Every structure is written in C-alpha cells, then in structure tokens.
Amino acid sequence: LETRGARTGQPRTIATLCMPLGRDLVLGGSNWGQERDPAWVHNLRANPQCKATFRGYVGAMTARELKGAERAAIWNPLVRFNPQYAHYQEATERRLPVLLLNRSGD
C-alpha cells in the first residue's frame, strides 16, 4: 500500500494485511492493539487516494473509512479472515478503524 504522508505529502509504502472483497480491499487499522491508529490510517484519512499492489493488480485506489452499519456488516467477515483482529480489539479501548479501498475509476 502506498499512501501520501498527511503532513509531508511524501509517498509512504507499507505492507499490510488486506481482505479482498470483490474488486475492493478491506483493511483493519489494528496497530497490533496499541492505543493509536497506525500512521497509514491517518494518511488515508488526510488523502484517500492511494496505490495498492495485490494479487497482480497494481494501481490507484480510493480509501473510505467504514462507519456504523457498514462497519458492523464487514467486521465479522474481517475477523473470520484474520481472527487476530478480535484480539487486537480486546487489547485497546479505541475502536479499530476499518477502511474500504476501491479501484479508482470504478
């Protein structure tokens, strides 16, 4: 995942787990259960345009943080995909952010 730094605008590249959802990707901002969201979440909130590399796809995507019923609907499938998310959620008082990335232009 390549994001733009929220303050600097500089490219930031990280490897992170994602759950495929059709042509979209779902990301959980667990930060291993720490009390702060990961930097990439902060970057995507500031600039939702990003670039993803996943299973042969390399291209532009747009991130959107899921809230309310949308987040609730995807939370259990995300935990089934990676059960660690449940442990991370239990380890912190913050609500883990869930972001949906869809291919730009779709």
Secondary structure, 3 states (H helix, E strand, C coil): CEEECCCCCCEEECCCCCEEECCEEEEECCHHHCCCCCHHHHHHHHCCEEEEEECCEEEEEEEEEECHHHHHHHHHHHHHHCCHHHHHHHHCCCCCCEEEEEECCC
